[in-house]
Amino acid sequence: MTESTDLSASVVIVGSGMGGGTLAWGLAQRGIDCLVVERGYALPREPQNWDPRAVFVDRRYKPLEMWSTPDGGSFAPGVHYVVGGNTKVYGSSLPRLRESDFLERRFPSGVSPAWPFTYADLEPYYCDAEDLYRVHGDESDPFAPPRSRAYPYPALAQEPYIDDLLERLRAQGLHPGATSMGVDLREGGSCIRCGTCDGFPCQVWAKSDSEVCALRPAIDTGHVRLVEGVTVRRLESRGDRVIALEADRAGEPIRITGGVFVLSAGAANSAALLLRSASDERPQGLANATGLVGRNYMVHNNTHIAAVAPFRMNDVVFQKTAAVNDFYEDLGDGYAGGTLQLIGKVQGSMMKTHATTVPEFVLDRFADRSVEWLVMSEDIPDPQNRITLDARGGIVVQWRRTNYDRHEKLLATAKSIFRRAGYPAVFEQRFTIDMNSHMCGTAVGGSDRSTSVLDPWCRAHDVPNLFLVDSAFFPSSAAQNPAMTIAAQALRVAAEVNWSAAA
Ligand SMILES: Cc1cc2nc3c(=O)[nH]c(=O)nc-3n(C[C@H](O)[C@H](O)[C@H](O)COP(=O)(O)OP(=O)(O)OC[C@H]3O[C@@H](n4cnc5c(N)ncnc54)[C@H](O)[C@@H]3O)c2cc1C
């Protein structure tokens, strides 16, 4: 097995997505020597970045890997193994969670647990993360949480078609507000406000992804190194410490050593790595004394809807600019509902992955007259929803929907709103097991070591030189997009942990 000084550092981070890239930036600010180990390579900047057929039909930037289900089925997961991870294609909608998301929340069918820290604890780091990720926003959402610093950049302007739609919503007593967006529309910025942002890689690097905003600037400080094309297979431990990573590069085994190890491989892969690291000493897997690793897998209850006005053309270019949070805390029955968010404008060819038999020109005509939203509500942790491993170490996902009655109600509410707003037909696409881009919760954070895997700073209770800094630590999924909270927590962990003592 190869071992070299190139593959050793004070802090070794596995994964360069939102958690790993942001943590590397935070550690670089403290002058800490850091190695980021990434299984993928830098995503090429090429014309196909903006080609809907290449991205959605040919799945050019997705791995071939399949995950399985306990009944013997399999699916292609919503993951991207590239430098920057899923943020290379994400929709850059970067809202904060609400104050109430950090507290216990009761639903008719269960409980969403409290986080081991409050909104106030994370608030300064939300500000720093918004600066780092060039977030554009304003205070037009009356339901947004309090903030100690203004957004670094003004909200994206609404295009006339969207302005008209938002007026129709206001006429119903709703309060749509600007979406918090991470794109480079600063003065002189590189964003050209095109129609191929949400779900596409950005050819001009104007999307605020973790490679562009965090990892590359971290490398420029001289404190952070990146190795690409290295897949970590398992962690080697002795006593209560991780001593090395077993990995491979182009089929060759290599060993990576360090003082502190951080898994930022995404909720499923980080949990899988801990399970694969079982040893005689730790037959349940690493950091898994509670048996909680892999459990409480959450993905949000999400549905895309397309509201169609047959006689009104939608000429919008950049559609992801507004959200409705009127139902976030209360859907009119005393229980939280969730959020409605505009998403990037869907094109006919993008629907081809689902509407495989419908001719593309029909889909195009449909898309010309529709406006698309994401209806997002909270799922709740269930220990039976979990990541396990098959006999070859592959990922198995056991999942059933939780708290779905809230989602049904929010969806019905959304449909009636859009019908009243002049869209007689509203089509839906409910997210299925493969649409797991918001996955979280597989190694929950908490103060009580008998009910959590990580402490409030993402350190494994059982293994003091091991951290998980990605969406795995979420104790609940809330009902807002996760990336801003992953980034804020990564900056909090970078700033507040005593890294030399952790080694
Ligand atoms: C199409 C799409 C749109 C989205 N839109 C939004 C949005 O608008 N707003 C939002 O908040 N969120 C959005 N998300 C979700 C968001 O991207 C994720 O929540 C976030 O990136 C998760 O961060 P992470 O650090 O947990 O994992 P990731 O960002 O996925 O990073 C994990 C990294 O670890 C690497 N890795 C995995 N296993 C190994 C291994 N064994 N060895 C070495 N490296 C490994 C991967 O290659 C990857 O680079 C979207 C996601 C998708 C796919």
The ligand as an SDF file (V2000), in Angstrom:
LIG
                    3D

 53 58  0  0  0  0  0  0  0  0999 V2000
  -29.8100   18.9790   -8.6130 C   0  0  0  0  0  0  0  0  0  0  0  0
  -29.6210   19.4270   -7.1920 C   0  0  0  0  0  0  0  0  0  0  0  0
  -30.1320   20.6560   -6.8040 C   0  0  0  0  0  0  0  0  0  0  0  0
  -29.9880   21.0900   -5.4870 C   0  0  0  0  0  0  0  0  0  0  0  0
  -30.4070   22.3450   -5.1500 N   0  0  0  0  0  0  0  0  0  0  0  0
  -30.1820   22.8170   -3.9000 C   0  0  0  0  0  0  0  0  0  0  0  0
  -30.5100   24.1530   -3.5550 C   0  0  0  0  0  0  0  0  0  0  0  0
  -30.9780   24.9550   -4.3720 O   0  0  0  0  0  0  0  0  0  0  0  0
  -30.2670   24.5560   -2.2760 N   0  0  0  0  0  0  0  0  0  0  0  0
  -29.7390   23.7200   -1.3350 C   0  0  0  0  0  0  0  0  0  0  0  0
  -29.5730   24.1320   -0.1770 O   0  0  0  0  0  0  0  0  0  0  0  0
  -29.4060   22.4530   -1.6410 N   0  0  0  0  0  0  0  0  0  0  0  0
  -29.5900   21.9960   -2.8870 C   0  0  0  0  0  0  0  0  0  0  0  0
  -29.2040   20.7190   -3.2160 N   0  0  0  0  0  0  0  0  0  0  0  0
  -28.6400   19.8650   -2.1530 C   0  0  0  0  0  0  0  0  0  0  0  0
  -27.1940   20.2390   -1.8120 C   0  0  0  0  0  0  0  0  0  0  0  0
  -26.4110   20.2340   -2.9730 O   0  0  0  0  0  0  0  0  0  0  0  0
  -26.6730   19.2570   -0.7800 C   0  0  0  0  0  0  0  0  0  0  0  0
  -27.5040   19.3460    0.3750 O   0  0  0  0  0  0  0  0  0  0  0  0
  -25.2410   19.5310   -0.3470 C   0  0  0  0  0  0  0  0  0  0  0  0
  -24.3600   19.6150   -1.4350 O   0  0  0  0  0  0  0  0  0  0  0  0
  -24.8000   18.4150    0.5890 C   0  0  0  0  0  0  0  0  0  0  0  0
  -23.5200   18.7180    1.0600 O   0  0  0  0  0  0  0  0  0  0  0  0
  -22.5990   17.5480    1.6380 P   0  0  0  0  0  0  0  0  0  0  0  0
  -21.3250   18.1660    2.0450 O   0  0  0  0  0  0  0  0  0  0  0  0
  -23.4190   16.8030    2.6380 O   0  0  0  0  0  0  0  0  0  0  0  0
  -22.3960   16.5390    0.3940 O   0  0  0  0  0  0  0  0  0  0  0  0
  -21.9300   16.7820   -1.1040 P   0  0  0  0  0  0  0  0  0  0  0  0
  -22.0180   18.2140   -1.4730 O   0  0  0  0  0  0  0  0  0  0  0  0
  -22.6760   15.8370   -1.9640 O   0  0  0  0  0  0  0  0  0  0  0  0
  -20.3980   16.3730   -1.1020 O   0  0  0  0  0  0  0  0  0  0  0  0
  -19.9610   15.0540   -0.8580 C   0  0  0  0  0  0  0  0  0  0  0  0
  -18.5990   14.8840   -1.5180 C   0  0  0  0  0  0  0  0  0  0  0  0
  -17.9540   13.7170   -1.0110 O   0  0  0  0  0  0  0  0  0  0  0  0
  -17.3490   13.0070   -2.0930 C   0  0  0  0  0  0  0  0  0  0  0  0
  -17.2410   11.6110   -1.6820 N   0  0  0  0  0  0  0  0  0  0  0  0
  -18.2680   10.7550   -1.4220 C   0  0  0  0  0  0  0  0  0  0  0  0
  -17.7890    9.5550   -1.0350 N   0  0  0  0  0  0  0  0  0  0  0  0
  -16.4420    9.6440   -1.0370 C   0  0  0  0  0  0  0  0  0  0  0  0
  -15.4010    8.7240   -0.7450 C   0  0  0  0  0  0  0  0  0  0  0  0
  -15.6660    7.4690   -0.3240 N   0  0  0  0  0  0  0  0  0  0  0  0
  -14.1090    9.1270   -0.8920 N   0  0  0  0  0  0  0  0  0  0  0  0
  -13.8220   10.4040   -1.2940 C   0  0  0  0  0  0  0  0  0  0  0  0
  -14.7830   11.3180   -1.5950 N   0  0  0  0  0  0  0  0  0  0  0  0
  -16.0780   10.9530   -1.4540 C   0  0  0  0  0  0  0  0  0  0  0  0
  -18.3000   13.2470   -3.2560 C   0  0  0  0  0  0  0  0  0  0  0  0
  -17.6870   13.0130   -4.5020 O   0  0  0  0  0  0  0  0  0  0  0  0
  -18.6770   14.7180   -3.0350 C   0  0  0  0  0  0  0  0  0  0  0  0
  -17.7660   15.5810   -3.6550 O   0  0  0  0  0  0  0  0  0  0  0  0
  -29.3300   20.2550   -4.5340 C   0  0  0  0  0  0  0  0  0  0  0  0
  -28.7900   19.0360   -4.9360 C   0  0  0  0  0  0  0  0  0  0  0  0
  -28.9340   18.6190   -6.2450 C   0  0  0  0  0  0  0  0  0  0  0  0
  -28.3390   17.2920   -6.6670 C   0  0  0  0  0  0  0  0  0  0  0  0
  1  2  1  0
  2  3  1  0
  2 52  2  0
  3  4  2  0
  4  5  1  0
  4 50  1  0
  5  6  2  0
  6  7  1  0
  6 13  1  0
  7  8  2  0
  7  9  1  0
  9 10  1  0
 10 11  2  0
 10 12  1  0
 12 13  2  0
 13 14  1  0
 14 15  1  0
 14 50  1  0
 15 16  1  0
 16 17  1  0
 16 18  1  0
 18 19  1  0
 18 20  1  0
 20 21  1  0
 20 22  1  0
 22 23  1  0
 23 24  1  0
 24 25  2  0
 24 26  1  0
 24 27  1  0
 27 28  1  0
 28 29  2  0
 28 30  1  0
 28 31  1  0
 31 32  1  0
 32 33  1  0
 33 34  1  0
 33 48  1  0
 34 35  1  0
 35 36  1  0
 35 46  1  0
 36 37  1  0
 36 45  1  0
 37 38  2  0
 38 39  1  0
 39 40  1  0
 39 45  2  0
 40 41  1  0
 40 42  2  0
 42 43  1  0
 43 44  2  0
 44 45  1  0
 46 47  1  0
 46 48  1  0
 48 49  1  0
 50 51  2  0
 51 52  1  0
 52 53  1  0
M  END
$$$$
